Amino acid sequence: MHTLPQQLANGLFLGSMYGLIAIGYTMVYGIVQLINFAHGEIFMTGGFGALTVYFYVLPDGTSMWIALPAMLIGGALVAVLIAVGAERFAYRPLRGAPRLAPLITAIGLSLALQQVVFNYFPDAKNDRTFPQLTSQTYDLGSVHVQSGQLFVIIAAPICMAALGFFVRLSRTGRAMQATAQDPDTAQLMGIDTNRIIVIAFAIGGIFAAVAAVAYGLRYGQIKYDMGFQMGLKAFTAAVLGGIGNIYGAMLGGVVLGLAETLATAYIDGIPGMQQLGGGSWAPVWAFVLLIVVLLVRPQGLLGERVADRA
């Protein structure tokens, strides 16, 4: 148990990353009732956008304090462009179609984005080394936190607080709540619902890009297919917290990250369960947790929509 504080820190890092991606799922679902299964690839393209800025835009020897914001901006621009383009050209024409149509479109778009990066980004067939802007490790007692972990642990609550204030206090945020509650009535009241939906996709893209940069800083590499598993985990987190609830998405991500980390670290120490530990079992325990929570509380941990909760 002397490793418990370290495992909790690892789980908090992983959960914060899941939560940032999950917000993109829940924002879109809360407003247009669409599960955007291509969001994992939007996360992936944000990572490659940040990588492009570092290797092809910034000069060699650029300070970390300049490189990191530039990579965040570059990654966010790419992710937002992909997200907004997906909404405009893939999802908007199918808005009145049966729900199966946009779902299949999202899966097809996910595969298409993977293949575009795989075939056209230089050396994307292999793991691309992500720049380690700093290798500093912070020691807090028995807990060792790497700079990449610290970045996302700080960035996640800041992003969450900024989004909460935006949704609650701005005119656009209130328009988002109205659109989520009743898009037809919102449109009759003069709200441009198409613009609101585009903003929801753009916010999801920004948060996904932040998570992608954190992923690269922590693991030191990114890959064209990294969005599939991370997107699946983030969607699980969104459902766990209550799909459509922006606060539930972050809570679900943190709970999922902690559960995965603790299960993989300690479950093999339980007599008779030695074969069920280790990192390869992490996805299994994530879905076990989801099933248990949904059996007890089918609407998720918080289980309210954006319009009701914000």
BALOBA-1460 file (C-alpha; in Angstrom, 3 decimals):
// residues 310
<rec num="1" residu="m" x="0.000" y="0.000" z="0.000"/>
<rec num="2" residu="h" x="3.004" y="2.329" z="0.147"/>
<rec num="3" residu="t" x="2.539" y="2.867" z="-3.609"/>
<rec num="4" residu="l" x="-1.092" y="3.997" z="-3.232"/>
<rec num="5" residu="p" x="-0.387" y="7.779" z="-3.371"/>
<rec num="6" residu="q" x="1.609" y="7.295" z="-6.577"/>
<rec num="7" residu="q" x="-1.152" y="5.189" z="-8.122"/>
<rec num="8" residu="l" x="-3.738" y="7.803" z="-7.182"/>
<rec num="9" residu="a" x="-1.633" y="10.468" z="-8.907"/>
<rec num="10" residu="n" x="-1.317" y="8.267" z="-12.007"/>
<rec num="11" residu="g" x="-5.062" y="7.660" z="-11.992"/>
<rec num="12" residu="l" x="-5.784" y="11.361" z="-11.652"/>
<rec num="13" residu="f" x="-3.588" y="12.103" z="-14.677"/>
<rec num="14" residu="l" x="-5.225" y="9.402" z="-16.781"/>
<rec num="15" residu="g" x="-8.710" y="10.391" z="-15.661"/>
<rec num="16" residu="s" x="-8.129" y="14.071" z="-16.410"/>
<rec num="17" residu="m" x="-7.114" y="13.139" z="-19.944"/>
<rec num="18" residu="y" x="-10.196" y="10.949" z="-20.384"/>
<rec num="19" residu="g" x="-12.369" y="13.747" z="-19.033"/>
<rec num="20" residu="l" x="-11.042" y="16.348" z="-21.469"/>
<rec num="21" residu="i" x="-11.851" y="14.088" z="-24.408"/>
<rec num="22" residu="a" x="-15.197" y="13.004" z="-22.933"/>
<rec num="23" residu="i" x="-16.407" y="16.617" z="-22.814"/>
<rec num="24" residu="g" x="-16.406" y="16.620" z="-26.622"/>
<rec num="25" residu="y" x="-18.722" y="13.607" z="-26.692"/>
<rec num="26" residu="t" x="-21.066" y="15.010" z="-24.089"/>
<rec num="27" residu="m" x="-21.251" y="18.555" z="-25.526"/>
<rec num="28" residu="v" x="-22.310" y="17.267" z="-28.932"/>
<rec num="29" residu="y" x="-24.727" y="14.688" z="-27.534"/>
<rec num="30" residu="g" x="-26.292" y="17.186" z="-25.135"/>
<rec num="31" residu="i" x="-27.136" y="19.566" z="-27.975"/>
<rec num="32" residu="v" x="-27.854" y="17.428" z="-31.051"/>
<rec num="33" residu="q" x="-28.287" y="13.937" z="-29.557"/>
<rec num="34" residu="l" x="-25.414" y="12.648" z="-31.696"/>
<rec num="35" residu="i" x="-22.681" y="10.270" z="-30.553"/>
<rec num="36" residu="n" x="-19.670" y="11.467" z="-32.522"/>
<rec num="37" residu="f" x="-17.566" y="8.317" z="-32.742"/>
<rec num="38" residu="a" x="-15.030" y="10.223" z="-34.841"/>
<rec num="39" residu="h" x="-14.100" y="12.337" z="-31.802"/>
<rec num="40" residu="g" x="-11.237" y="9.990" z="-30.914"/>
<rec num="41" residu="e" x="-9.677" y="10.783" z="-34.289"/>
<rec num="42" residu="i" x="-10.196" y="14.508" z="-33.688"/>
<rec num="43" residu="f" x="-8.087" y="13.967" z="-30.567"/>
<rec num="44" residu="m" x="-5.496" y="12.189" z="-32.707"/>
<rec num="45" residu="t" x="-5.370" y="14.958" z="-35.340"/>
<rec num="46" residu="g" x="-4.880" y="17.513" z="-32.565"/>
<rec num="47" residu="g" x="-1.762" y="15.630" z="-31.517"/>
<rec num="48" residu="f" x="-0.398" y="15.560" z="-35.059"/>
<rec num="49" residu="g" x="-1.235" y="19.245" z="-35.469"/>
<rec num="50" residu="a" x="0.849" y="20.063" z="-32.395"/>
<rec num="51" residu="l" x="3.652" y="17.857" z="-33.716"/>
<rec num="52" residu="t" x="3.563" y="19.673" z="-37.062"/>
<rec num="53" residu="v" x="3.917" y="23.044" z="-35.365"/>
<rec num="54" residu="y" x="6.935" y="21.882" z="-33.372"/>
<rec num="55" residu="f" x="8.854" y="20.234" z="-36.211"/>
<rec num="56" residu="y" x="7.850" y="22.335" z="-39.224"/>
<rec num="57" residu="v" x="6.976" y="25.801" z="-37.881"/>
<rec num="58" residu="l" x="9.023" y="26.549" z="-34.777"/>
<rec num="59" residu="p" x="12.781" y="27.093" z="-35.146"/>
<rec num="60" residu="d" x="15.199" y="24.766" z="-33.398"/>
<rec num="61" residu="g" x="15.932" y="25.611" z="-29.801"/>
<rec num="62" residu="t" x="12.618" y="27.346" z="-29.151"/>
<rec num="63" residu="s" x="11.949" y="27.881" z="-25.467"/>
<rec num="64" residu="m" x="9.446" y="25.586" z="-23.779"/>
<rec num="65" residu="w" x="7.394" y="28.624" z="-22.744"/>
<rec num="66" residu="i" x="6.928" y="29.513" z="-26.408"/>
<rec num="67" residu="a" x="6.784" y="25.992" z="-27.850"/>
<rec num="68" residu="l" x="4.045" y="24.661" z="-25.560"/>
<rec num="69" residu="p" x="1.503" y="27.459" z="-26.221"/>
<rec num="70" residu="a" x="2.314" y="27.315" z="-29.942"/>
<rec num="71" residu="m" x="1.757" y="23.554" z="-30.003"/>
<rec num="72" residu="l" x="-1.514" y="23.927" z="-28.108"/>
<rec num="73" residu="i" x="-2.726" y="26.574" z="-30.533"/>
<rec num="74" residu="g" x="-1.644" y="24.558" z="-33.575"/>
<rec num="75" residu="g" x="-3.195" y="21.362" z="-32.279"/>
<rec num="76" residu="a" x="-6.409" y="23.170" z="-31.353"/>
<rec num="77" residu="l" x="-6.668" y="24.800" z="-34.797"/>
<rec num="78" residu="v" x="-6.320" y="21.454" z="-36.562"/>
<rec num="79" residu="a" x="-8.761" y="19.701" z="-34.215"/>
<rec num="80" residu="v" x="-11.320" y="22.506" z="-34.510"/>
<rec num="81" residu="l" x="-11.072" y="22.554" z="-38.311"/>
<rec num="82" residu="i" x="-11.625" y="18.796" z="-38.468"/>
<rec num="83" residu="a" x="-14.484" y="18.909" z="-35.949"/>
<rec num="84" residu="v" x="-16.255" y="21.828" z="-37.620"/>
<rec num="85" residu="g" x="-15.727" y="20.321" z="-41.068"/>
<rec num="86" residu="a" x="-17.199" y="17.023" z="-39.862"/>
<rec num="87" residu="e" x="-20.260" y="18.822" z="-38.528"/>
<rec num="88" residu="r" x="-20.779" y="20.886" z="-41.670"/>
<rec num="89" residu="f" x="-20.188" y="18.268" z="-44.346"/>
<rec num="90" residu="a" x="-20.850" y="14.910" z="-42.662"/>
<rec num="91" residu="y" x="-23.413" y="15.424" z="-39.888"/>
<rec num="92" residu="r" x="-25.500" y="18.473" z="-40.799"/>
<rec num="93" residu="p" x="-26.907" y="16.953" z="-44.019"/>
<rec num="94" residu="l" x="-28.035" y="13.937" z="-41.931"/>
<rec num="95" residu="r" x="-29.571" y="15.890" z="-39.063"/>
<rec num="96" residu="g" x="-33.104" y="14.881" z="-39.961"/>
<rec num="97" residu="a" x="-32.180" y="11.315" z="-40.934"/>
<rec num="98" residu="p" x="-32.703" y="8.197" z="-38.779"/>
<rec num="99" residu="r" x="-30.149" y="7.999" z="-35.978"/>
<rec num="100" residu="l" x="-28.371" y="5.036" z="-37.517"/>
<rec num="101" residu="a" x="-27.251" y="7.145" z="-40.498"/>
<rec num="102" residu="p" x="-25.077" y="9.676" z="-38.596"/>
<rec num="103" residu="l" x="-23.765" y="6.863" z="-36.395"/>
<rec num="104" residu="i" x="-22.504" y="4.929" z="-39.429"/>
<rec num="105" residu="t" x="-21.170" y="8.175" z="-40.896"/>
<rec num="106" residu="a" x="-19.214" y="8.858" z="-37.705"/>
<rec num="107" residu="i" x="-17.611" y="5.416" z="-37.821"/>
<rec num="108" residu="g" x="-16.725" y="5.885" z="-41.493"/>
<rec num="109" residu="l" x="-15.274" y="9.330" z="-40.801"/>
<rec num="110" residu="s" x="-13.195" y="7.876" z="-37.975"/>
<rec num="111" residu="l" x="-11.659" y="5.287" z="-40.289"/>
<rec num="112" residu="a" x="-11.125" y="7.880" z="-43.032"/>
<rec num="113" residu="l" x="-9.236" y="10.249" z="-40.713"/>
<rec num="114" residu="q" x="-7.018" y="7.409" z="-39.557"/>
<rec num="115" residu="q" x="-6.132" y="6.495" z="-43.120"/>
<rec num="116" residu="v" x="-5.494" y="10.093" z="-44.178"/>
<rec num="117" residu="v" x="-2.963" y="10.574" z="-41.372"/>
<rec num="118" residu="f" x="-1.495" y="7.102" z="-41.956"/>
<rec num="119" residu="n" x="-0.912" y="7.705" z="-45.652"/>
<rec num="120" residu="y" x="-0.042" y="11.402" z="-45.848"/>
<rec num="121" residu="f" x="1.665" y="12.447" z="-42.623"/>
<rec num="122" residu="p" x="5.446" y="11.798" z="-42.788"/>
<rec num="123" residu="d" x="6.376" y="8.505" z="-41.156"/>
<rec num="124" residu="a" x="2.954" y="8.176" z="-39.515"/>
<rec num="125" residu="k" x="3.074" y="4.401" z="-40.025"/>
<rec num="126" residu="n" x="5.424" y="4.245" z="-37.039"/>
<rec num="127" residu="d" x="5.099" y="5.779" z="-33.612"/>
<rec num="128" residu="r" x="6.064" y="9.433" z="-33.992"/>
<rec num="129" residu="t" x="8.298" y="10.741" z="-31.232"/>
<rec num="130" residu="f" x="6.620" y="13.633" z="-29.454"/>
<rec num="131" residu="p" x="8.914" y="16.439" z="-28.287"/>
<rec num="132" residu="q" x="9.671" y="16.329" z="-24.579"/>
<rec num="133" residu="l" x="9.801" y="20.024" z="-23.785"/>
<rec num="134" residu="t" x="10.981" y="19.240" z="-20.275"/>
<rec num="135" residu="s" x="11.859" y="16.017" z="-18.492"/>
<rec num="136" residu="q" x="11.562" y="17.498" z="-15.029"/>
<rec num="137" residu="t" x="10.024" y="15.348" z="-12.298"/>
<rec num="138" residu="y" x="8.416" y="16.845" z="-9.212"/>
<rec num="139" residu="d" x="8.657" y="14.950" z="-5.930"/>
<rec num="140" residu="l" x="5.793" y="15.429" z="-3.500"/>
<rec num="141" residu="g" x="6.713" y="13.119" z="-0.676"/>
<rec num="142" residu="s" x="6.414" y="9.600" z="-2.049"/>
<rec num="143" residu="v" x="4.640" y="10.813" z="-5.195"/>
<rec num="144" residu="h" x="6.650" y="11.478" z="-8.351"/>
<rec num="145" residu="v" x="4.844" y="13.606" z="-10.936"/>
<rec num="146" residu="q" x="6.299" y="14.129" z="-14.404"/>
<rec num="147" residu="s" x="5.892" y="17.453" z="-16.140"/>
<rec num="148" residu="g" x="3.477" y="15.956" z="-18.695"/>
<rec num="149" residu="q" x="1.263" y="14.636" z="-15.910"/>
<rec num="150" residu="l" x="1.381" y="17.939" z="-14.076"/>
<rec num="151" residu="f" x="0.362" y="19.767" z="-17.248"/>
<rec num="152" residu="v" x="-2.906" y="17.864" z="-17.694"/>
<rec num="153" residu="i" x="-3.713" y="17.821" z="-13.962"/>
<rec num="154" residu="i" x="-3.506" y="21.628" z="-14.015"/>
<rec num="155" residu="a" x="-5.057" y="22.127" z="-17.459"/>
<rec num="156" residu="a" x="-8.122" y="19.921" z="-16.879"/>
<rec num="157" residu="p" x="-9.663" y="21.886" z="-13.963"/>
<rec num="158" residu="i" x="-8.817" y="25.197" z="-15.658"/>
<rec num="159" residu="c" x="-10.551" y="24.081" z="-18.869"/>
<rec num="160" residu="m" x="-13.491" y="22.716" z="-16.895"/>
<rec num="161" residu="a" x="-13.908" y="25.927" z="-14.891"/>
<rec num="162" residu="a" x="-13.635" y="28.077" z="-18.036"/>
<rec num="163" residu="l" x="-16.274" y="25.971" z="-19.799"/>
<rec num="164" residu="g" x="-18.565" y="26.130" z="-16.770"/>
<rec num="165" residu="f" x="-18.364" y="29.933" z="-16.650"/>
<rec num="166" residu="f" x="-18.850" y="30.130" z="-20.412"/>
<rec num="167" residu="v" x="-21.979" y="27.969" z="-20.381"/>
<rec num="168" residu="r" x="-23.474" y="29.657" z="-17.325"/>
<rec num="169" residu="l" x="-22.665" y="33.317" z="-17.861"/>
<rec num="170" residu="s" x="-22.222" y="34.080" z="-21.565"/>
<rec num="171" residu="r" x="-25.008" y="34.718" z="-24.062"/>
<rec num="172" residu="t" x="-23.643" y="31.955" z="-26.266"/>
<rec num="173" residu="g" x="-23.605" y="29.581" z="-23.296"/>
<rec num="174" residu="r" x="-27.230" y="30.346" z="-22.501"/>
<rec num="175" residu="a" x="-28.063" y="29.856" z="-26.170"/>
<rec num="176" residu="m" x="-26.369" y="26.447" z="-25.957"/>
<rec num="177" residu="q" x="-28.573" y="25.547" z="-22.987"/>
<rec num="178" residu="a" x="-31.682" y="26.646" z="-24.867"/>
<rec num="179" residu="t" x="-30.685" y="24.685" z="-27.970"/>
<rec num="180" residu="a" x="-30.024" y="21.589" z="-25.886"/>
<rec num="181" residu="q" x="-33.408" y="21.900" z="-24.212"/>
<rec num="182" residu="d" x="-35.512" y="22.545" z="-27.338"/>
<rec num="183" residu="p" x="-33.760" y="23.392" z="-30.623"/>
<rec num="184" residu="d" x="-36.965" y="24.207" z="-32.503"/>
<rec num="185" residu="t" x="-38.176" y="26.701" z="-29.891"/>
<rec num="186" residu="a" x="-34.665" y="28.155" z="-29.618"/>
<rec num="187" residu="q" x="-34.664" y="28.773" z="-33.348"/>
<rec num="188" residu="l" x="-38.066" y="30.465" z="-33.158"/>
<rec num="189" residu="m" x="-36.648" y="32.746" z="-30.456"/>
<rec num="190" residu="g" x="-33.956" y="33.944" z="-32.859"/>
<rec num="191" residu="i" x="-31.071" y="31.654" z="-31.849"/>
<rec num="192" residu="d" x="-28.899" y="30.489" z="-34.728"/>
<rec num="193" residu="t" x="-28.861" y="26.799" z="-33.783"/>
<rec num="194" residu="n" x="-26.427" y="25.886" z="-36.558"/>
<rec num="195" residu="r" x="-23.904" y="28.334" z="-35.112"/>
<rec num="196" residu="i" x="-24.434" y="26.926" z="-31.611"/>
<rec num="197" residu="i" x="-23.863" y="23.372" z="-32.820"/>
<rec num="198" residu="v" x="-20.661" y="24.432" z="-34.600"/>
<rec num="199" residu="i" x="-19.432" y="26.059" z="-31.366"/>
<rec num="200" residu="a" x="-20.130" y="22.834" z="-29.450"/>
<rec num="201" residu="f" x="-18.042" y="20.847" z="-31.942"/>
<rec num="202" residu="a" x="-15.275" y="23.478" z="-31.783"/>
<rec num="203" residu="i" x="-15.122" y="23.391" z="-27.971"/>
<rec num="204" residu="g" x="-14.866" y="19.609" z="-28.078"/>
<rec num="205" residu="g" x="-12.012" y="19.912" z="-30.578"/>
<rec num="206" residu="i" x="-10.112" y="22.361" z="-28.362"/>
<rec num="207" residu="f" x="-10.395" y="20.123" z="-25.312"/>
<rec num="208" residu="a" x="-9.348" y="17.085" z="-27.356"/>
<rec num="209" residu="a" x="-6.244" y="18.951" z="-28.586"/>
<rec num="210" residu="v" x="-5.243" y="19.813" z="-25.009"/>
<rec num="211" residu="a" x="-5.609" y="16.135" z="-24.101"/>
<rec num="212" residu="a" x="-3.545" y="15.114" z="-27.160"/>
<rec num="213" residu="v" x="-0.659" y="17.389" z="-26.198"/>
<rec num="214" residu="a" x="-0.811" y="16.008" z="-22.645"/>
<rec num="215" residu="y" x="-0.776" y="12.469" z="-24.050"/>
<rec num="216" residu="g" x="2.302" y="13.194" z="-26.159"/>
<rec num="217" residu="l" x="4.145" y="14.892" z="-23.307"/>
<rec num="218" residu="r" x="3.427" y="11.994" z="-20.966"/>
<rec num="219" residu="y" x="4.084" y="9.012" z="-23.235"/>
<rec num="220" residu="g" x="6.650" y="10.575" z="-25.570"/>
<rec num="221" residu="q" x="4.994" y="9.399" z="-28.774"/>
<rec num="222" residu="i" x="1.782" y="9.549" z="-30.757"/>
<rec num="223" residu="k" x="0.376" y="7.259" z="-33.437"/>
<rec num="224" residu="y" x="-2.278" y="7.455" z="-36.133"/>
<rec num="225" residu="d" x="-4.530" y="4.898" z="-34.397"/>
<rec num="226" residu="m" x="-4.210" y="6.221" z="-30.832"/>
<rec num="227" residu="g" x="-7.609" y="7.905" z="-31.078"/>
<rec num="228" residu="f" x="-9.556" y="4.638" z="-31.235"/>
<rec num="229" residu="q" x="-8.828" y="3.333" z="-27.763"/>
<rec num="230" residu="m" x="-8.653" y="6.755" z="-26.119"/>
<rec num="231" residu="g" x="-11.923" y="7.725" z="-27.770"/>
<rec num="232" residu="l" x="-13.575" y="4.525" z="-26.596"/>
<rec num="233" residu="k" x="-12.392" y="5.123" z="-23.021"/>
<rec num="234" residu="a" x="-13.525" y="8.753" z="-23.159"/>
<rec num="235" residu="f" x="-16.953" y="7.728" z="-24.439"/>
<rec num="236" residu="t" x="-17.132" y="5.244" z="-21.572"/>
<rec num="237" residu="a" x="-16.281" y="8.093" z="-19.186"/>
<rec num="238" residu="a" x="-19.018" y="10.282" z="-20.686"/>
<rec num="239" residu="v" x="-21.612" y="7.527" z="-20.244"/>
<rec num="240" residu="l" x="-20.307" y="6.783" z="-16.750"/>
<rec num="241" residu="g" x="-20.718" y="10.391" z="-15.649"/>
<rec num="242" residu="g" x="-24.007" y="10.890" z="-17.472"/>
<rec num="243" residu="i" x="-23.958" y="11.469" z="-21.214"/>
<rec num="244" residu="g" x="-24.899" y="15.068" z="-21.953"/>
<rec num="245" residu="n" x="-23.563" y="16.432" z="-18.648"/>
<rec num="246" residu="i" x="-20.336" y="18.403" z="-18.991"/>
<rec num="247" residu="y" x="-19.456" y="18.027" z="-15.313"/>
<rec num="248" residu="g" x="-20.342" y="14.358" z="-15.378"/>
<rec num="249" residu="a" x="-17.925" y="13.842" z="-18.274"/>
<rec num="250" residu="m" x="-14.977" y="15.075" z="-16.218"/>
<rec num="251" residu="l" x="-16.141" y="13.181" z="-13.122"/>
<rec num="252" residu="g" x="-16.575" y="10.007" z="-15.170"/>
<rec num="253" residu="g" x="-13.101" y="10.430" z="-16.626"/>
<rec num="254" residu="v" x="-11.470" y="10.821" z="-13.220"/>
<rec num="255" residu="v" x="-13.379" y="7.860" z="-11.760"/>
<rec num="256" residu="l" x="-12.495" y="5.712" z="-14.767"/>
<rec num="257" residu="g" x="-8.826" y="6.681" z="-14.659"/>
<rec num="258" residu="l" x="-8.560" y="5.944" z="-10.930"/>
<rec num="259" residu="a" x="-10.391" y="2.628" z="-11.301"/>
<rec num="260" residu="e" x="-8.166" y="1.503" z="-14.177"/>
<rec num="261" residu="t" x="-4.959" y="2.449" z="-12.395"/>
<rec num="262" residu="l" x="-5.886" y="0.909" z="-9.056"/>
<rec num="263" residu="a" x="-7.278" y="-2.272" z="-10.621"/>
<rec num="264" residu="t" x="-4.218" y="-2.911" z="-12.767"/>
<rec num="265" residu="a" x="-1.879" y="-2.177" z="-9.843"/>
<rec num="266" residu="y" x="-3.568" y="-4.153" z="-7.085"/>
<rec num="267" residu="i" x="-6.040" y="-6.693" z="-8.454"/>
<rec num="268" residu="d" x="-3.352" y="-9.314" z="-9.049"/>
<rec num="269" residu="g" x="-2.536" y="-9.190" z="-5.338"/>
<rec num="270" residu="i" x="-5.940" y="-10.660" z="-4.492"/>
<rec num="271" residu="p" x="-5.764" y="-14.453" z="-4.007"/>
<rec num="272" residu="g" x="-7.142" y="-16.289" z="-7.022"/>
<rec num="273" residu="m" x="-7.061" y="-13.210" z="-9.291"/>
<rec num="274" residu="q" x="-3.377" y="-13.132" z="-10.199"/>
<rec num="275" residu="q" x="-4.171" y="-13.545" z="-13.890"/>
<rec num="276" residu="l" x="-6.509" y="-10.543" z="-13.970"/>
<rec num="277" residu="g" x="-4.018" y="-7.770" z="-13.228"/>
<rec num="278" residu="g" x="-1.618" y="-5.811" z="-15.364"/>
<rec num="279" residu="g" x="-2.094" y="-3.161" z="-18.025"/>
<rec num="280" residu="s" x="-3.634" y="-5.528" z="-20.579"/>
<rec num="281" residu="w" x="-6.684" y="-5.891" z="-18.332"/>
<rec num="282" residu="a" x="-7.256" y="-2.135" z="-17.955"/>
<rec num="283" residu="p" x="-9.989" y="-1.924" z="-20.663"/>
<rec num="284" residu="v" x="-11.774" y="-4.902" z="-19.098"/>
<rec num="285" residu="w" x="-11.969" y="-3.278" z="-15.674"/>
<rec num="286" residu="a" x="-13.084" y="-0.003" z="-17.251"/>
<rec num="287" residu="f" x="-16.124" y="-1.684" z="-18.783"/>
<rec num="288" residu="v" x="-16.783" y="-3.755" z="-15.664"/>
<rec num="289" residu="l" x="-17.017" y="-0.478" z="-13.741"/>
<rec num="290" residu="l" x="-19.318" y="1.001" z="-16.385"/>
<rec num="291" residu="i" x="-21.654" y="-2.002" z="-16.242"/>
<rec num="292" residu="v" x="-21.808" y="-1.941" z="-12.440"/>
<rec num="293" residu="v" x="-22.567" y="1.793" z="-12.325"/>
<rec num="294" residu="l" x="-25.239" y="1.578" z="-15.029"/>
<rec num="295" residu="l" x="-26.914" y="-1.349" z="-13.262"/>
<rec num="296" residu="v" x="-27.185" y="0.725" z="-10.093"/>
<rec num="297" residu="r" x="-27.706" y="4.147" z="-11.706"/>
<rec num="298" residu="p" x="-28.671" y="3.838" z="-15.395"/>
<rec num="299" residu="q" x="-28.494" y="7.593" z="-16.009"/>
<rec num="300" residu="g" x="-24.838" y="7.740" z="-14.931"/>
<rec num="301" residu="l" x="-23.238" y="9.328" z="-11.890"/>
<rec num="302" residu="l" x="-24.744" y="12.797" z="-12.480"/>
<rec num="303" residu="g" x="-27.080" y="11.946" z="-15.308"/>
<rec num="304" residu="e" x="-28.452" y="15.293" z="-16.419"/>
<rec num="305" residu="r" x="-28.244" y="17.067" z="-19.709"/>
<rec num="306" residu="v" x="-26.288" y="20.258" z="-20.396"/>
<rec num="307" residu="a" x="-29.430" y="22.364" z="-20.317"/>
<rec num="308" residu="d" x="-30.521" y="21.057" z="-16.941"/>
<rec num="309" residu="r" x="-27.166" y="20.989" z="-15.222"/>
<rec num="310" residu="a" x="-25.514" y="24.210" z="-16.407"/>
